[in-house]
Amino acid sequence: MPIASDVKLGEGVKIFQPDLVNLYGCSIGAGSKIGAFVEIQKNASVGARCKISSHTFICEGVKIEDEVFVGHGVMFTNDPYPRAVNENGSLQTESDWQVVETRVKRRASIGSNATIGAGVTIGESALVGAGAVVTHDVPDYAIVAGVPARAIGDVRDRSTGSKQEFA
């Protein structure tokens, strides 16, 4: 699996196993870390000082801002109605659909094995629980979990030393 010549790498980017990633047409900000078996497609971007854990798929149209954590095996999508063929049975090409942009705002964290739906925005400092399926926008500072993901708390409550439980 290659790192294509059209990939824009910021200063100090660490790709721990460059032979075990597939990066093409994307940009990765300064100081970010990329794990093994990660694919980042064209027209996707990862901000500065991010951590992208192993086995993660970041497809075209995903914009990840600075200081974001993405856990192992996170899957992003960019088409809310995917199809292999057109009505006439011909295989679809890039001209048969439009990429729907997905955005992850600064300092958000996404737990392992989460799936992020096309067109979703994950808010600043939000926390997505492991295994969550995110089908709607996540507000800034929200904690979401489940299938489909639902708000279960606010990260600001946890940072103040609150004893509030999130079940």
Residue pairs with C-beta under 8 A, 6 or more apart in sequence:
1 19
1 20
1 21
1 22
1 39
2 22
2 23
2 24
3 15
3 18
3 21
3 23
3 24
4 23
4 24
4 25
6 24
6 25
6 42
7 23
7 24
7 25
7 26
7 27
7 28
8 26
8 27
8 28
9 27
9 28
10 27
10 28
10 29
10 30
10 31
10 32
10 48
11 30
11 31
12 30
12 31
13 28
13 29
13 30
13 31
13 32
13 33
13 34
14 32
14 33
14 34
15 21
15 23
15 33
15 34
16 33
16 34
16 35
16 36
17 35
17 36
20 36
20 37
21 34
21 36
21 37
21 38
21 39
21 40
22 38
22 39
22 40
23 34
23 38
23 39
23 40
24 40
24 41
24 42
25 41
25 42
25 43
25 44
26 40
26 41
26 42
26 43
26 44
26 45
26 46
26 58
27 44
27 45
27 46
28 34
28 40
28 45
28 46
28 50
29 45
29 46
29 47
29 48
29 49
29 50
29 66
30 48
30 49
31 48
31 49
32 46
32 47
32 48
32 49
32 50
32 51
32 52
33 50
33 51
33 52
34 40
34 46
34 52
35 52
35 53
35 54
35 55
35 56
35 72
36 54
36 55
37 54
37 55
38 52
38 53
38 54
38 55
38 56
38 57
38 58
39 56
39 57
39 58
40 46
40 52
40 58
41 58
41 59
41 60
42 60
43 60
43 61
43 99
44 58
44 59
44 60
44 61
44 62
44 63
44 64
45 62
45 63
45 64
46 52
46 58
46 64
46 68
47 64
47 65
47 66
47 67
47 68
47 106
48 66
48 67
49 66
49 67
50 64
50 66
50 67
50 68
50 69
50 70
51 68
51 69
51 70
52 58
52 70
53 69
53 70
53 71
53 72
53 73
53 74
53 112
54 72
54 73
55 72
55 73
56 70
56 71
56 72
56 73
56 74
56 75
57 74
57 75
57 76
58 64
58 70
58 76
59 76
59 77
59 78
60 78
60 99
61 78
61 99
61 100
61 101
61 102
61 118
62 76
62 78
62 101
62 102
62 103
62 104
62 116
63 101
63 102
63 103
63 104
64 70
64 103
64 104
65 103
65 104
65 105
65 106
65 108
66 106
66 107
67 106
67 107
68 104
68 105
68 106
68 107
68 108
68 109
68 110
69 108
69 109
69 110
70 104
70 110
71 109
71 110
71 111
71 112
71 113
71 114
71 130
72 112
72 113
73 112
73 113
74 110
74 111
74 112
74 113
74 114
74 115
74 116
75 114
75 115
75 116
76 102
76 116
77 102
77 115
77 116
77 117
77 118
78 99
78 100
78 101
78 102
78 118
79 97
79 99
79 100
79 118
80 100
80 117
80 118
80 119
82 97
83 92
83 97
84 91
84 92
85 91
85 92
86 92
86 96
100 118
100 119
101 119
102 116
102 117
102 118
102 119
102 120
102 121
103 120
103 121
103 122
104 110
104 116
104 121
104 122
105 121
105 122
105 123
105 124
105 125
105 126
105 140
106 124
106 125
107 124
107 125
108 122
108 123
108 124
108 125
108 126
108 127
108 128
108 138
109 126
109 127
109 128
110 116
110 122
110 128
111 127
111 128
111 129
111 130
111 131
111 132
112 130
112 131
113 130
113 131
114 128
114 129
114 130
114 131
114 132
114 133
114 134
114 149
115 132
115 133
115 134
116 122
116 128
116 134
117 133
117 134
117 135
117 136
120 134
120 135
120 136
120 137
120 138
121 137
121 138
122 128
122 134
122 137
122 138
123 137
123 138
123 139
123 140
123 141
123 142
124 140
124 141
125 140
125 141
125 155
126 138
126 139
126 140
126 141
126 142
126 143
126 144
126 155
127 142
127 143
127 144
127 155
128 134
128 138
128 144
128 145
128 149
129 143
129 144
129 145
129 146
129 149
129 152
130 145
131 145
131 147
132 144
132 145
132 146
132 147
132 149
133 146
133 147
133 148
133 149
134 144
134 148
134 149
135 148
135 149
136 148
136 149
138 144
138 149
138 151
139 151
141 154
141 155
141 156
142 151
142 153
142 154
142 155
143 151
143 152
143 153
143 154
143 155
143 158
143 166
144 150
144 151
144 152
145 152
145 166
146 152
152 166
152 167
153 164
153 166
157 164
158 164
158 166
